[in-house]
Amino acid sequence: MRLSTAQSKAGALIEALPWLTSFRGATVVIKYGGNAMIEESLKEGFAEDVVFLHHVGLRPIVVHGGGPQISSALDKLGIESTFTAGLRVTTPEAMQVVRMVLTGQVNRDIVGLVNRRGPFAVGMSGEDAHLFTAERKYAIVDGEPVDIGQVGEIIKVDPGAVRALIDDGRIPIVSSVARGDDGEIYNVNADTAAAALAVALSAHKLIVLTDVEGLYANWPDDTDVIDKLNADELEAMMPALSSGMVPKMEACLTAVRGGVPQAHVLDGRVPHSLLLEIFTNEGIGTMVMP
């Protein structure tokens, strides 16, 4: 029994070898969110995976949101959460809470988890060193633009500070808050932020962790996950996707159209899903290619 367990471990290591070789030095942007960010064992597993990637020579960068944590903080403070066309209406009062939760709480938690395993993670916000510059985004309701407050669309990425950190052997952990040229602070979608950063860094991969197995061929009638598709095929499917999947698949589309060779949507509820995707022949989830 002990021997067969040891042999299966050796088999897994050998299977990983070509992938370890081909991805050595590769920059990988990981969008972290969903259950993987809330469940204790999955949080620990995610931190282990990111540190493993670092130790085997990849250059991981984590971009995170924190929707559930923001909603819970707003509830505690008695600030109403309203959504228009799937976007959180962000008043100046709510924005202070968003910024505090994302940069002061969620970001610190992730940095702490990673740094239990070594002095690797450095937390930063999209405001730092002008990493993300955004302008006000309007929700479209019945064809008309509606002002939803301090919600932004990223218009510029300056990845110099992130590049300096990864060149120094660090793992940047980035919260999805952006600055405006007008001095305003904006809440930006973390999927979109991760894609914009992957393009700006000429990353080798964008990986979006979510709470589904991947992109389904014909949801809800068919629960077969598409393992691979190209940008044109994905674009044709976009109008039929559920609202929750749209920003994730749009992020993948933006990344591969912007020169990132591969974008993946993975089930963050699967322990060590990052390692299974990168270092096994089968992989998991859905991969989008240009």
Long-range contacts (C-beta under 8 A, 24 or more apart in sequence): 12-280, 15-279, 15-280, 15-281, 16-279, 16-280, 19-278, 19-279, 19-280, 20-56, 20-57, 20-279, 23-57, 23-58, 23-204, 23-278, 24-56, 24-57, 24-58, 25-57, 25-58, 25-59, 26-58, 26-59, 26-203, 26-204, 26-205, 27-58, 27-59, 27-61, 27-166, 27-201, 27-202, 27-203, 27-204, 27-205, 28-53, 28-58, 28-59, 28-60, 28-61, 28-203, 28-204, 28-205, 28-206, 28-207, 28-278, 29-60, 29-61, 29-63, 29-194, 29-197, 29-198, 29-201, 29-203, 29-205, 29-206, 29-207, 30-60, 30-61, 30-62, 30-63, 30-194, 30-207, 30-209, 30-274, 31-63, 31-64, 31-190, 31-191, 31-193, 31-194, 31-206, 31-207, 31-208, 31-209, 31-248, 31-251, 32-62, 32-63, 32-64, 32-110, 32-209, 32-268, 33-64, 33-65, 33-66, 33-67, 33-190, 33-209, 33-210, 33-268, 34-209, 34-210, 34-211, 34-268, 34-269, 35-211, 35-268, 35-269, 36-209, 36-268, 36-269, 36-273, 37-64, 37-66, 37-106, 37-268, 38-68, 39-269, 41-271, 42-268, 42-269, 42-271, 43-113, 44-113, 45-271, 45-272, 46-113, 46-209, 46-268, 46-274, 47-110, 47-113, 47-114, 47-116, 47-117, 48-117, 48-272, 49-272, 49-273, 49-274, 49-275, 50-114, 50-171, 50-274, 51-114, 51-117, 51-118, 51-120, 51-171, 52-275, 53-274, 53-278, 54-120, 54-169, 54-171, 58-278, 59-166, 60-171, 61-162, 61-166, 61-171, 61-172, 61-174, 61-197, 61-201, 61-203, 62-110, 62-171, 62-172, 62-173, 62-174, 63-174, 63-176, 63-190, 63-193, 63-194, 63-197, 64-102, 64-106, 64-107, 64-110, 64-173, 64-174, 64-175, 64-176, 64-190, 65-102, 65-176, 65-189, 65-190, 65-191, 66-101, 66-102, 66-105, 66-106, 66-175, 69-101, 69-102, 69-105, 69-106, 70-97, 70-98, 70-101, 70-102, 73-97, 73-100, 73-101, 73-105, 84-139, 84-141, 84-146, 84-148, 85-139, 85-140, 85-141, 85-146, 86-139, 86-243, 87-137, 87-139, 87-148, 87-151, 88-148, 88-151, 88-187, 89-148, 89-149, 89-151, 90-148, 90-149, 90-150, 90-151, 90-187, 91-149, 91-150, 92-149, 92-150, 94-149, 94-150, 95-149, 95-150, 95-185, 95-186, 95-187, 98-177, 98-187, 99-125, 99-177, 99-185, 102-175, 102-176, 102-177, 103-127, 103-175, 103-177, 106-175, 107-173, 107-174, 107-175, 110-173, 111-173, 114-171, 114-173, 120-169, 120-170, 120-171, 121-170, 121-171, 121-172, 121-173, 122-165, 122-170, 122-171, 122-172, 122-173, 123-173, 123-175, 124-161, 124-162, 124-165, 124-172, 124-173, 124-174, 124-175, 125-174, 125-175, 125-177, 126-174, 126-175, 126-176, 126-177, 126-178, 126-179, 126-188, 126-193, 127-177, 127-178, 127-179, 127-185, 128-161, 129-158, 129-160, 129-161, 130-156, 130-158, 130-179, 131-157, 131-158, 131-159, 131-161, 131-162, 131-174, 131-178, 131-197, 132-156, 132-157, 132-176, 132-177, 132-178, 132-179, 132-188, 132-193, 132-196, 132-197, 133-157, 133-158, 133-178, 133-179, 133-180, 133-181, 134-178, 134-179, 134-180, 134-186, 134-188, 135-180, 135-181, 135-186, 136-180, 136-184, 136-186, 137-186, 150-184, 150-185, 150-186, 150-187, 151-186, 151-187, 151-188, 152-178, 152-180, 152-186, 152-187, 152-188, 153-188, 153-192, 154-178, 154-188, 154-192, 154-193, 154-196, 157-196, 157-197, 157-199, 157-200, 158-200, 159-197, 159-200, 159-201, 162-197, 162-201, 163-201, 189-247, 191-247, 191-248, 191-250, 191-251, 192-247, 192-250, 192-251, 192-254, 194-251, 195-250, 195-251, 195-252, 195-254, 195-255, 195-258, 195-263, 196-254, 198-255, 198-258, 198-260, 198-263, 199-254, 199-255, 199-258, 199-259, 199-260, 202-259, 202-260, 203-255, 203-260, 204-260, 204-261, 204-262, 205-260, 205-261, 205-262, 205-263, 205-264, 205-278, 206-251, 206-252, 206-255, 206-260, 206-262, 206-263, 206-264, 207-263, 207-264, 207-266, 207-274, 207-277, 208-248, 208-251, 208-252, 208-263, 208-264, 208-265, 208-266, 209-266, 209-267, 209-268, 209-273, 209-274, 210-245, 210-248, 210-265, 210-266, 210-267, 210-268, 211-267, 211-268, 211-269, 212-245, 212-265, 212-267, 213-267, 213-284, 213-285, 214-265, 214-266, 214-267, 214-284, 214-285, 214-286, 215-241, 215-245, 215-249, 215-265, 215-286, 225-285, 225-286, 226-286, 227-283, 227-285, 227-286, 227-287, 228-286, 228-287, 228-288, 228-289, 229-286, 229-287, 229-288, 229-289, 230-288, 230-289, 230-290, 231-256, 231-257, 231-288, 231-289, 231-290, 234-288, 249-288, 252-288, 253-288, 255-288, 256-288, 256-289, 256-290, 257-290, 261-289, 261-290, 262-287, 262-288, 262-289, 263-287, 263-288, 264-288
